[in-house]
């Protein structure tokens, strides 16, 4: 049933193979966003190694994600009124 | 005007200081989610170093984030009808 695609992307100079149901277009969009965020954070704080930078990028995106979860809850709550 | 807090968290065995407007409770929630996702991905794929693991965690969360962006667009679109 599940249709697993393999997409090769480049993030912060390293190659990764992403396996999942999403098509190459979507995976490339995701990878570009991660790469862009890593470069933004590197620009702000130069004294991090790549591992720390990647963790802080994940923290940054998770923060945005949790804000959107709240927004969805709010919108879905309003819809049901 | 901006109120910058410093919160110390632990993600995947390393300490990070997060600086931002969010309170400690929110920052800890974000850090716990990143730590949990990293452990999930490590569980699935054992042959990654921590940097690669952190990048793939960021990819994973960004994927969830972009799906939520679509959901918000959909909900906001419906609201305006």
Backbone of each chain as nested JSON, in Angstrom:
{
  "chains": [
    {"id": "A", "residues": [
      {"number": 1, "name": "UNK", "atoms": {"N": [0.82, -1.202, 0.0], "CA": [0.0, 0.0, 0.0], "C": [0.862, 1.264, 0.0]}},
      {"number": 2, "name": "UNK", "atoms": {"N": [1.871, 1.268, 0.871], "CA": [2.627, 2.515, 0.989], "C": [3.629, 2.628, -0.168]}},
      {"number": 3, "name": "UNK", "atoms": {"N": [3.718, 3.828, -0.691], "CA": [4.543, 4.085, -1.849], "C": [5.773, 4.868, -1.402]}},
      {"number": 4, "name": "UNK", "atoms": {"N": [6.897, 4.17, -1.216], "CA": [8.083, 4.821, -0.661], "C": [8.977, 5.381, -1.775]}},
      {"number": 5, "name": "UNK", "atoms": {"N": [9.198, 6.677, -1.728], "CA": [10.097, 7.32, -2.686], "C": [11.436, 7.59, -2.012]}},
      {"number": 6, "name": "UNK", "atoms": {"N": [12.49, 7.578, -2.823], "CA": [13.822, 7.97, -2.319], "C": [14.213, 9.267, -3.019]}},
      {"number": 7, "name": "UNK", "atoms": {"N": [14.446, 10.301, -2.254], "CA": [14.839, 11.584, -2.834], "C": [16.171, 12.027, -2.24]}},
      {"number": 8, "name": "UNK", "atoms": {"N": [17.11, 12.365, -3.1], "CA": [18.413, 12.848, -2.631], "C": [18.389, 14.367, -2.589]}},
      {"number": 9, "name": "UNK", "atoms": {"N": [18.761, 14.916, -1.427], "CA": [18.782, 16.38, -1.259], "C": [20.143, 16.788, -0.697]}},
      {"number": 10, "name": "UNK", "atoms": {"N": [20.424, 18.083, -0.772], "CA": [21.634, 18.621, -0.148], "C": [21.228, 19.663, 0.894]}},
      {"number": 11, "name": "UNK", "atoms": {"N": [21.7, 19.457, 2.124], "CA": [21.405, 20.402, 3.197], "C": [22.72, 20.789, 3.857]}},
      {"number": 12, "name": "UNK", "atoms": {"N": [23.017, 22.067, 3.846], "CA": [24.221, 22.6, 4.484], "C": [25.46, 21.826, 4.008]}},
      {"number": 13, "name": "UNK", "atoms": {"N": [25.51, 21.601, 2.693], "CA": [26.698, 20.991, 2.082], "C": [26.798, 19.484, 2.188]}},
      {"number": 14, "name": "UNK", "atoms": {"N": [25.809, 18.866, 2.818], "CA": [25.867, 17.399, 2.911], "C": [24.668, 16.757, 2.207]}},
      {"number": 15, "name": "UNK", "atoms": {"N": [24.922, 15.59, 1.616], "CA": [23.873, 14.877, 0.89], "C": [23.087, 13.964, 1.831]}},
      {"number": 16, "name": "UNK", "atoms": {"N": [21.758, 13.975, 1.686], "CA": [20.892, 13.088, 2.465], "C": [19.913, 12.401, 1.529]}},
      {"number": 17, "name": "UNK", "atoms": {"N": [19.6, 11.16, 1.815], "CA": [18.553, 10.462, 1.071], "C": [17.324, 10.373, 1.972]}},
      {"number": 18, "name": "UNK", "atoms": {"N": [16.258, 10.983, 1.512], "CA": [15.018, 11.005, 2.294], "C": [14.077, 9.945, 1.73]}},
      {"number": 19, "name": "UNK", "atoms": {"N": [13.63, 9.047, 2.599], "CA": [12.713, 7.986, 2.173], "C": [11.335, 8.26, 2.777]}},
      {"number": 20, "name": "UNK", "atoms": {"N": [10.321, 8.288, 1.912], "CA": [8.98, 8.547, 2.427], "C": [7.963, 8.564, 1.304]}},
      {"number": 21, "name": "UNK", "atoms": {"N": [6.748, 8.887, 1.68], "CA": [5.659, 8.861, 0.698], "C": [5.621, 10.119, -0.17]}},
      {"number": 22, "name": "UNK", "atoms": {"N": [6.255, 11.19, 0.318], "CA": [6.197, 12.463, -0.414], "C": [7.024, 12.422, -1.704]}},
      {"number": 23, "name": "UNK", "atoms": {"N": [6.581, 13.166, -2.692], "CA": [7.297, 13.256, -3.958], "C": [8.521, 14.145, -3.863]}},
      {"number": 24, "name": "UNK", "atoms": {"N": [9.365, 14.1, -4.895], "CA": [10.635, 14.833, -4.891], "C": [10.424, 16.351, -4.74]}},
      {"number": 25, "name": "UNK", "atoms": {"N": [9.37, 16.878, -5.357], "CA": [9.118, 18.323, -5.292], "C": [8.92, 18.78, -3.856]}},
      {"number": 26, "name": "UNK", "atoms": {"N": [8.108, 18.043, -3.126], "CA": [7.835, 18.388, -1.729], "C": [9.088, 18.216, -0.864]}},
      {"number": 27, "name": "UNK", "atoms": {"N": [9.788, 17.103, -1.06], "CA": [10.989, 16.829, -0.246], "C": [12.049, 17.913, -0.487]}},
      {"number": 28, "name": "UNK", "atoms": {"N": [12.196, 18.328, -1.747], "CA": [13.159, 19.393, -2.049], "C": [12.769, 20.716, -1.393]}},
      {"number": 29, "name": "UNK", "atoms": {"N": [11.473, 20.993, -1.348], "CA": [10.979, 22.214, -0.697], "C": [11.311, 22.19, 0.8]}},
      {"number": 30, "name": "UNK", "atoms": {"N": [11.072, 21.035, 1.425], "CA": [11.372, 20.86, 2.853], "C": [12.877, 21.04, 3.091]}},
      {"number": 31, "name": "UNK", "atoms": {"N": [13.69, 20.371, 2.271], "CA": [15.149, 20.427, 2.436], "C": [15.666, 21.862, 2.254]}},
      {"number": 32, "name": "UNK", "atoms": {"N": [15.113, 22.571, 1.264], "CA": [15.535, 23.965, 1.029], "C": [15.221, 24.84, 2.235]}},
      {"number": 33, "name": "UNK", "atoms": {"N": [14.06, 24.589, 2.86], "CA": [13.667, 25.386, 4.025], "C": [14.615, 25.116, 5.196]}},
      {"number": 34, "name": "UNK", "atoms": {"N": [14.972, 23.854, 5.41], "CA": [15.91, 23.5, 6.492], "C": [17.274, 24.142, 6.214]}},
      {"number": 35, "name": "UNK", "atoms": {"N": [17.753, 24.02, 4.991], "CA": [19.044, 24.601, 4.606], "C": [19.048, 26.119, 4.843]}},
      {"number": 36, "name": "UNK", "atoms": {"N": [17.968, 26.751, 4.439], "CA": [17.834, 28.217, 4.59], "C": [17.837, 28.625, 6.068]}},
      {"number": 37, "name": "UNK", "atoms": {"N": [17.084, 27.876, 6.907], "CA": [17.027, 28.164, 8.349], "C": [18.402, 27.973, 8.982]}},
      {"number": 38, "name": "UNK", "atoms": {"N": [19.117, 26.901, 8.58], "CA": [20.453, 26.651, 9.141], "C": [21.383, 27.813, 8.805]}},
      {"number": 39, "name": "UNK", "atoms": {"N": [21.283, 28.322, 7.581], "CA": [22.14, 29.438, 7.174], "C": [21.771, 30.735, 7.915]}},
      {"number": 40, "name": "UNK", "atoms": {"N": [20.466, 30.925, 8.171], "CA": [20.025, 32.104, 8.943], "C": [20.605, 32.061, 10.355]}},
      {"number": 41, "name": "UNK", "atoms": {"N": [20.503, 30.866, 10.992], "CA": [20.969, 30.733, 12.376], "C": [22.497, 30.828, 12.429]}},
      {"number": 42, "name": "UNK", "atoms": {"N": [23.186, 30.239, 11.451], "CA": [24.636, 30.357, 11.378], "C": [25.053, 31.838, 11.26]}},
      {"number": 43, "name": "UNK", "atoms": {"N": [24.275, 32.594, 10.522], "CA": [24.543, 34.021, 10.322], "C": [24.445, 34.782, 11.656]}},
      {"number": 44, "name": "UNK", "atoms": {"N": [23.485, 34.359, 12.501], "CA": [23.262, 35.026, 13.788], "C": [24.287, 34.614, 14.837]}},
      {"number": 45, "name": "UNK", "atoms": {"N": [24.714, 33.351, 14.82], "CA": [25.607, 32.833, 15.86], "C": [26.708, 32.002, 15.209]}},
      {"number": 46, "name": "UNK", "atoms": {"N": [27.865, 32.574, 15.147], "CA": [28.953, 31.964, 14.379], "C": [29.74, 30.886, 15.124]}},
      {"number": 47, "name": "UNK", "atoms": {"N": [29.532, 30.809, 16.44], "CA": [30.383, 29.91, 17.239], "C": [29.765, 28.542, 17.518]}},
      {"number": 48, "name": "UNK", "atoms": {"N": [28.976, 28.062, 16.578], "CA": [28.343, 26.75, 16.753], "C": [28.921, 25.757, 15.758]}},
      {"number": 49, "name": "UNK", "atoms": {"N": [29.043, 24.496, 16.183], "CA": [29.39, 23.475, 15.196], "C": [28.114, 23.046, 14.452]}},
      {"number": 50, "name": "UNK", "atoms": {"N": [28.27, 22.272, 13.393], "CA": [27.12, 21.954, 12.536], "C": [26.056, 21.167, 13.283]}},
      {"number": 51, "name": "UNK", "atoms": {"N": [26.473, 20.316, 14.217], "CA": [25.507, 19.534, 14.99], "C": [24.636, 20.453, 15.852]}},
      {"number": 52, "name": "UNK", "atoms": {"N": [25.29, 21.386, 16.548], "CA": [24.548, 22.327, 17.393], "C": [23.614, 23.193, 16.537]}},
      {"number": 53, "name": "UNK", "atoms": {"N": [24.137, 23.597, 15.383], "CA": [23.366, 24.417, 14.456], "C": [22.114, 23.667, 13.996]}},
      {"number": 54, "name": "UNK", "atoms": {"N": [22.277, 22.391, 13.677], "CA": [21.142, 21.582, 13.218], "C": [20.116, 21.404, 14.338]}},
      {"number": 55, "name": "UNK", "atoms": {"N": [20.594, 21.195, 15.572], "CA": [19.673, 21.038, 16.714], "C": [18.908, 22.347, 16.924]}},
      {"number": 56, "name": "UNK", "atoms": {"N": [19.599, 23.477, 16.878], "CA": [18.921, 24.761, 17.085], "C": [17.957, 25.075, 15.934]}},
      {"number": 57, "name": "UNK", "atoms": {"N": [18.278, 24.604, 14.746], "CA": [17.355, 24.745, 13.617], "C": [16.08, 23.944, 13.889]}},
      {"number": 58, "name": "UNK", "atoms": {"N": [16.255, 22.725, 14.394], "CA": [15.098, 21.89, 14.744], "C": [14.261, 22.569, 15.834]}},
      {"number": 59, "name": "UNK", "atoms": {"N": [14.939, 23.171, 16.818], "CA": [14.238, 23.897, 17.897], "C": [13.425, 25.049, 17.301]}},
      {"number": 60, "name": "UNK", "atoms": {"N": [14.051, 25.798, 16.42], "CA": [13.424, 26.953, 15.78], "C": [12.165, 26.541, 15.001]}},
      {"number": 61, "name": "UNK", "atoms": {"N": [12.292, 25.487, 14.23], "CA": [11.159, 25.032, 13.406], "C": [10.062, 24.433, 14.293]}},
      {"number": 62, "name": "UNK", "atoms": {"N": [10.463, 23.723, 15.356], "CA": [9.472, 23.151, 16.278], "C": [8.675, 24.262, 16.972]}},
      {"number": 63, "name": "UNK", "atoms": {"N": [9.352, 25.34, 17.285], "CA": [8.673, 26.502, 17.87], "C": [7.598, 27.03, 16.906]}},
      {"number": 64, "name": "UNK", "atoms": {"N": [7.973, 27.212, 15.647], "CA": [7.009, 27.657, 14.623], "C": [5.873, 26.643, 14.481]}},
      {"number": 65, "name": "UNK", "atoms": {"N": [6.231, 25.365, 14.542], "CA": [5.237, 24.293, 14.401], "C": [4.203, 24.358, 15.527]}},
      {"number": 66, "name": "UNK", "atoms": {"N": [4.689, 24.5, 16.778], "CA": [3.754, 24.518, 17.917], "C": [2.847, 25.751, 17.884]}},
      {"number": 67, "name": "UNK", "atoms": {"N": [3.372, 26.848, 17.374], "CA": [2.528, 28.045, 17.213], "C": [1.41, 27.773, 16.203]}},
      {"number": 68, "name": "UNK", "atoms": {"N": [1.753, 27.07, 15.128], "CA": [0.749, 26.736, 14.102], "C": [-0.287, 25.75, 14.643]}},
      {"number": 69, "name": "UNK", "atoms": {"N": [0.165, 24.823, 15.521], "CA": [-0.782, 23.881, 16.145], "C": [-1.839, 24.672, 16.914]}},
      {"number": 70, "name": "UNK", "atoms": {"N": [-1.393, 25.698, 17.642], "CA": [-2.329, 26.545, 18.395], "C": [-3.287, 27.27, 17.45]}},
      {"number": 71, "name": "UNK", "atoms": {"N": [-2.733, 27.746, 16.328], "CA": [-3.537, 28.464, 15.332], "C": [-4.607, 27.539, 14.738]}},
      {"number": 72, "name": "UNK", "atoms": {"N": [-4.221, 26.298, 14.448], "CA": [-5.177, 25.319, 13.899], "C": [-6.277, 25.039, 14.922]}},
      {"number": 73, "name": "UNK", "atoms": {"N": [-5.88, 24.85, 16.193], "CA": [-6.869, 24.6, 17.255], "C": [-7.871, 25.739, 17.337]}},
      {"number": 74, "name": "UNK", "atoms": {"N": [-7.329, 26.964, 17.254], "CA": [-8.157, 28.17, 17.333], "C": [-9.138, 28.204, 16.15]}},
      {"number": 75, "name": "UNK", "atoms": {"N": [-8.619, 27.953, 14.96], "CA": [-9.452, 27.997, 13.754], "C": [-10.501, 26.883, 13.771]}},
      {"number": 76, "name": "UNK", "atoms": {"N": [-10.105, 25.692, 14.215], "CA": [-11.051, 24.577, 14.245], "C": [-12.105, 24.802, 15.326]}},
      {"number": 77, "name": "UNK", "atoms": {"N": [-11.685, 25.415, 16.426], "CA": [-12.621, 25.764, 17.488], "C": [-13.668, 26.752, 16.996]}},
      {"number": 78, "name": "UNK", "atoms": {"N": [-13.2, 27.746, 16.26], "CA": [-14.109, 28.792, 15.737], "C": [-15.114, 28.182, 14.77]}},
      {"number": 79, "name": "UNK", "atoms": {"N": [-14.599, 27.241, 13.944], "CA": [-15.447, 26.614, 12.924], "C": [-16.65, 25.886, 13.549]}},
      {"number": 80, "name": "UNK", "atoms": {"N": [-16.374, 25.303, 14.74], "CA": [-17.422, 24.476, 15.364], "C": [-18.486, 25.301, 16.094]}},
      {"number": 81, "name": "UNK", "atoms": {"N": [-18.204, 26.598, 16.278], "CA": [-19.149, 27.419, 17.048], "C": [-20.5, 27.57, 16.353]}}
    ]},
    {"id": "B", "residues": [
      {"number": 1, "name": "UNK", "atoms": {"N": [11.698, 47.181, 24.172], "CA": [10.373, 46.582, 24.076], "C": [10.452, 45.051, 24.19]}},
      {"number": 2, "name": "UNK", "atoms": {"N": [11.401, 44.444, 23.463], "CA": [11.419, 42.989, 23.457], "C": [12.015, 42.457, 24.75]}},
      {"number": 3, "name": "UNK", "atoms": {"N": [11.404, 41.405, 25.247], "CA": [11.772, 40.83, 26.526], "C": [12.491, 39.51, 26.26]}},
      {"number": 4, "name": "UNK", "atoms": {"N": [13.817, 39.509, 26.319], "CA": [14.602, 38.332, 25.966], "C": [14.868, 37.47, 27.198]}},
      {"number": 5, "name": "UNK", "atoms": {"N": [14.39, 36.22, 27.126], "CA": [14.653, 35.259, 28.198], "C": [15.766, 34.313, 27.775]}},
      {"number": 6, "name": "UNK", "atoms": {"N": [16.519, 33.822, 28.752], "CA": [17.531, 32.788, 28.498], "C": [17.071, 31.512, 29.199]}},
      {"number": 7, "name": "UNK", "atoms": {"N": [16.878, 30.455, 28.442], "CA": [16.451, 29.179, 29.027], "C": [17.46, 28.099, 28.663]}},
      {"number": 8, "name": "UNK", "atoms": {"N": [17.909, 27.363, 29.664], "CA": [18.847, 26.264, 29.42], "C": [18.068, 24.962, 29.298]}},
      {"number": 9, "name": "UNK", "atoms": {"N": [18.32, 24.244, 28.205], "CA": [17.625, 22.965, 27.974], "C": [18.666, 21.89, 27.654]}},
      {"number": 10, "name": "UNK", "atoms": {"N": [18.229, 20.64, 27.703], "CA": [19.088, 19.524, 27.297], "C": [18.416, 18.79, 26.142]}},
      {"number": 11, "name": "UNK", "atoms": {"N": [19.127, 18.668, 25.038], "CA": [18.606, 17.944, 23.881], "C": [19.646, 16.908, 23.463]}},
      {"number": 12, "name": "UNK", "atoms": {"N": [19.233, 15.652, 23.454], "CA": [20.088, 14.544, 23.037], "C": [21.439, 14.59, 23.781]}},
      {"number": 13, "name": "UNK", "atoms": {"N": [21.351, 14.84, 25.086], "CA": [22.532, 14.797, 25.941], "C": [23.418, 16.029, 25.921]}},
      {"number": 14, "name": "UNK", "atoms": {"N": [23.021, 17.044, 25.181], "CA": [23.836, 18.26, 25.173], "C": [23.026, 19.462, 25.662]}},
      {"number": 15, "name": "UNK", "atoms": {"N": [23.719, 20.378, 26.335], "CA": [23.068, 21.558, 26.888], "C": [23.046, 22.695, 25.866]}},
      {"number": 16, "name": "UNK", "atoms": {"N": [21.905, 23.363, 25.771], "CA": [21.761, 24.522, 24.886], "C": [21.107, 25.669, 25.648]}},
      {"number": 17, "name": "UNK", "atoms": {"N": [21.525, 26.872, 25.369], "CA": [20.862, 28.041, 25.941], "C": [20.042, 28.698, 24.835]}},
      {"number": 18, "name": "UNK", "atoms": {"N": [18.749, 28.754, 25.055], "CA": [17.845, 29.32, 24.064], "C": [17.49, 30.741, 24.49]}},
      {"number": 19, "name": "UNK", "atoms": {"N": [17.72, 31.68, 23.599], "CA": [17.418, 33.083, 23.905], "C": [16.239, 33.508, 23.044]}},
      {"number": 20, "name": "UNK", "atoms": {"N": [15.211, 34.06, 23.697], "CA": [14.049, 34.49, 22.927], "C": [12.974, 35.059, 23.828]}},
      {"number": 21, "name": "UNK", "atoms": {"N": [11.847, 35.381, 23.22], "CA": [10.765, 36.007, 23.983], "C": [9.934, 34.99, 24.757]}},
      {"number": 22, "name": "UNK", "atoms": {"N": [10.014, 33.723, 24.357], "CA": [9.188, 32.691, 24.999], "C": [9.675, 32.381, 26.416]}},
      {"number": 23, "name": "UNK", "atoms": {"N": [8.74, 32.01, 27.274], "CA": [9.057, 31.63, 28.646], "C": [9.666, 30.243, 28.718]}},
      {"number": 24, "name": "UNK", "atoms": {"N": [10.194, 29.899, 29.914], "CA": [10.882, 28.627, 30.104], "C": [9.97, 27.425, 29.831]}},
      {"number": 25, "name": "UNK", "atoms": {"N": [8.707, 27.524, 30.215], "CA": [7.768, 26.411, 30.019], "C": [7.634, 26.048, 28.553]}},
      {"number": 26, "name": "UNK", "atoms": {"N": [7.457, 27.06, 27.725], "CA": [7.31, 26.836, 26.285], "C": [8.611, 26.301, 25.684]}},
      {"number": 27, "name": "UNK", "atoms": {"N": [9.737, 26.895, 26.067], "CA": [11.038, 26.476, 25.51], "C": [11.337, 25.026, 25.891]}},
      {"number": 28, "name": "UNK", "atoms": {"N": [11.009, 24.648, 27.129], "CA": [11.213, 23.261, 27.551], "C": [10.338, 22.297, 26.761]}},
      {"number": 29, "name": "UNK", "atoms": {"N": [9.122, 22.721, 26.457], "CA": [8.2, 21.884, 25.667], "C": [8.769, 21.661, 24.257]}},
      {"number": 30, "name": "UNK", "atoms": {"N": [9.284, 22.735, 23.663], "CA": [9.888, 22.663, 22.329], "C": [11.106, 21.731, 22.363]}},
      {"number": 31, "name": "UNK", "atoms": {"N": [11.979, 21.933, 23.362], "CA": [13.205, 21.129, 23.473], "C": [12.879, 19.649, 23.676]}},
      {"number": 32, "name": "UNK", "atoms": {"N": [11.859, 19.371, 24.492], "CA": [11.46, 17.975, 24.733], "C": [10.976, 17.318, 23.444]}},
      {"number": 33, "name": "UNK", "atoms": {"N": [10.242, 18.092, 22.63], "CA": [9.726, 17.55, 21.376], "C": [10.877, 17.236, 20.405]}},
      {"number": 34, "name": "UNK", "atoms": {"N": [11.87, 18.129, 20.348], "CA": [13.033, 17.899, 19.475], "C": [13.806, 16.669, 19.962]}},
      {"number": 35, "name": "UNK", "atoms": {"N": [14.037, 16.599, 21.264], "CA": [14.756, 15.46, 21.851], "C": [14.035, 14.149, 21.531]}},
      {"number": 36, "name": "UNK", "atoms": {"N": [12.729, 14.154, 21.703], "CA": [11.898, 12.968, 21.446], "C": [11.974, 12.549, 19.97]}},
      {"number": 37, "name": "UNK", "atoms": {"N": [11.882, 13.528, 19.064], "CA": [11.946, 13.228, 17.62], "C": [13.315, 12.669, 17.256]}},
      {"number": 38, "name": "UNK", "atoms": {"N": [14.384, 13.243, 17.841], "CA": [15.73, 12.748, 17.553], "C": [15.855, 11.289, 17.993]}},
      {"number": 39, "name": "UNK", "atoms": {"N": [15.295, 10.969, 19.148], "CA": [15.368, 9.591, 19.65], "C": [14.535, 8.637, 18.783]}},
      {"number": 40, "name": "UNK", "atoms": {"N": [13.397, 9.119, 18.29], "CA": [12.568, 8.299, 17.388], "C": [13.337, 7.966, 16.107]}},
      {"number": 41, "name": "UNK", "atoms": {"N": [13.973, 9.012, 15.532], "CA": [14.692, 8.827, 14.261], "C": [15.934, 7.959, 14.485]}},
      {"number": 42, "name": "UNK", "atoms": {"N": [16.627, 8.153, 15.594], "CA": [17.778, 7.309, 15.934], "C": [17.351, 5.839, 16.042]}},
      {"number": 43, "name": "UNK", "atoms": {"N": [16.172, 5.637, 16.592], "CA": [15.635, 4.289, 16.763], "C": [15.409, 3.624, 15.395]}},
      {"number": 44, "name": "UNK", "atoms": {"N": [14.968, 4.428, 14.41], "CA": [14.681, 3.896, 13.067], "C": [15.949, 3.664, 12.253]}},
      {"number": 45, "name": "UNK", "atoms": {"N": [16.943, 4.533, 12.421], "CA": [18.154, 4.475, 11.595], "C": [19.369, 4.651, 12.484]}},
      {"number": 46, "name": "UNK", "atoms": {"N": [20.054, 3.566, 12.728], "CA": [21.123, 3.578, 13.719], "C": [22.475, 4.061, 13.19]}},
      {"number": 47, "name": "UNK", "atoms": {"N": [22.605, 4.155, 11.877], "CA": [23.923, 4.441, 11.299], "C": [24.153, 5.93, 10.989]}},
      {"number": 48, "name": "UNK", "atoms": {"N": [23.549, 6.803, 11.783], "CA": [23.715, 8.24, 11.556], "C": [24.526, 8.857, 12.683]}},
      {"number": 49, "name": "UNK", "atoms": {"N": [25.373, 9.849, 12.361], "CA": [25.999, 10.606, 13.441], "C": [24.999, 11.663, 13.947]}},
      {"number": 50, "name": "UNK", "atoms": {"N": [25.332, 12.298, 15.068], "CA": [24.365, 13.197, 15.705], "C": [24.008, 14.39, 14.812]}},
      {"number": 51, "name": "UNK", "atoms": {"N": [24.971, 14.858, 14.038], "CA": [24.703, 15.98, 13.129], "C": [23.664, 15.577, 12.079]}},
      {"number": 52, "name": "UNK", "atoms": {"N": [23.888, 14.412, 11.462], "CA": [22.934, 13.929, 10.444], "C": [21.552, 13.699, 11.065]}},
      {"number": 53, "name": "UNK", "atoms": {"N": [21.568, 13.161, 12.265], "CA": [20.321, 12.902, 12.991], "C": [19.568, 14.211, 13.256]}},
      {"number": 54, "name": "UNK", "atoms": {"N": [20.294, 15.235, 13.664], "CA": [19.67, 16.535, 13.94], "C": [19.114, 17.154, 12.664]}},
      {"number": 55, "name": "UNK", "atoms": {"N": [19.85, 17.015, 11.549], "CA": [19.377, 17.557, 10.267], "C": [18.103, 16.82, 9.838]}},
      {"number": 56, "name": "UNK", "atoms": {"N": [18.107, 15.498, 9.961], "CA": [16.915, 14.726, 9.567], "C": [15.731, 15.013, 10.495]}},
      {"number": 57, "name": "UNK", "atoms": {"N": [16.014, 15.317, 11.757], "CA": [14.95, 15.73, 12.679], "C": [14.347, 17.052, 12.216]}},
      {"number": 58, "name": "UNK", "atoms": {"N": [15.212, 17.978, 11.824], "CA": [14.733, 19.268, 11.303], "C": [13.897, 19.055, 10.04]}},
      {"number": 59, "name": "UNK", "atoms": {"N": [14.323, 18.144, 9.169], "CA": [13.575, 17.823, 7.941], "C": [12.189, 17.276, 8.308]}},
      {"number": 60, "name": "UNK", "atoms": {"N": [12.179, 16.354, 9.253], "CA": [10.938, 15.722, 9.704], "C": [9.946, 16.757, 10.245]}},
      {"number": 61, "name": "UNK", "atoms": {"N": [10.448, 17.651, 11.095], "CA": [9.58, 18.656, 11.711], "C": [9.125, 19.684, 10.665]}},
      {"number": 62, "name": "UNK", "atoms": {"N": [10.019, 20.027, 9.733], "CA": [9.652, 20.981, 8.679], "C": [8.553, 20.399, 7.799]}},
      {"number": 63, "name": "UNK", "atoms": {"N": [8.62, 19.107, 7.559], "CA": [7.569, 18.423, 6.798], "C": [6.217, 18.572, 7.515]}},
      {"number": 64, "name": "UNK", "atoms": {"N": [6.212, 18.288, 8.824], "CA": [4.979, 18.444, 9.615], "C": [4.513, 19.904, 9.588]}},
      {"number": 65, "name": "UNK", "atoms": {"N": [5.48, 20.814, 9.677], "CA": [5.164, 22.252, 9.681], "C": [4.472, 22.665, 8.374]}},
      {"number": 66, "name": "UNK", "atoms": {"N": [5.038, 22.241, 7.237], "CA": [4.461, 22.633, 5.941], "C": [3.065, 22.032, 5.745]}},
      {"number": 67, "name": "UNK", "atoms": {"N": [2.85, 20.845, 6.293], "CA": [1.499, 20.252, 6.222], "C": [0.504, 21.1, 7.021]}},
      {"number": 68, "name": "UNK", "atoms": {"N": [0.959, 21.588, 8.178], "CA": [0.088, 22.433, 9.005], "C": [-0.18, 23.776, 8.329]}},
      {"number": 69, "name": "UNK", "atoms": {"N": [0.823, 24.301, 7.615], "CA": [0.625, 25.56, 6.877], "C": [-0.527, 25.38, 5.882]}},
      {"number": 70, "name": "UNK", "atoms": {"N": [-0.538, 24.234, 5.203], "CA": [-1.62, 23.941, 4.243], "C": [-2.97, 23.844, 4.957]}},
      {"number": 71, "name": "UNK", "atoms": {"N": [-2.944, 23.211, 6.139], "CA": [-4.17, 23.041, 6.933], "C": [-4.715, 24.419, 7.357]}},
      {"number": 72, "name": "UNK", "atoms": {"N": [-3.817, 25.304, 7.781], "CA": [-4.236, 26.652, 8.2], "C": [-4.829, 27.403, 7.006]}},
      {"number": 73, "name": "UNK", "atoms": {"N": [-4.165, 27.295, 5.852], "CA": [-4.674, 27.959, 4.64], "C": [-6.075, 27.47, 4.314]}},
      {"number": 74, "name": "UNK", "atoms": {"N": [-6.248, 26.147, 4.431], "CA": [-7.534, 25.528, 4.139], "C": [-8.611, 26.034, 5.111]}},
      {"number": 75, "name": "UNK", "atoms": {"N": [-8.27, 26.046, 6.402], "CA": [-9.228, 26.487, 7.421], "C": [-9.548, 27.964, 7.269]}},
      {"number": 76, "name": "UNK", "atoms": {"N": [-8.519, 28.764, 6.977], "CA": [-8.759, 30.204, 6.819], "C": [-9.572, 30.467, 5.555]}},
      {"number": 77, "name": "UNK", "atoms": {"N": [-9.335, 29.674, 4.529], "CA": [-10.11, 29.796, 3.291], "C": [-11.569, 29.494, 3.537]}},
      {"number": 78, "name": "UNK", "atoms": {"N": [-11.819, 28.411, 4.293], "CA": [-13.196, 28.0, 4.596], "C": [-13.929, 29.066, 5.392]}},
      {"number": 79, "name": "UNK", "atoms": {"N": [-13.195, 29.669, 6.331], "CA": [-13.787, 30.677, 7.217], "C": [-14.332, 31.865, 6.429]}},
      {"number": 80, "name": "UNK", "atoms": {"N": [-13.599, 32.196, 5.35], "CA": [-13.967, 33.393, 4.587], "C": [-15.13, 33.163, 3.628]}},
      {"number": 81, "name": "UNK", "atoms": {"N": [-15.497, 31.897, 3.417], "CA": [-16.557, 31.601, 2.437], "C": [-17.898, 32.17, 2.866]}}
    ]}
  ]
}
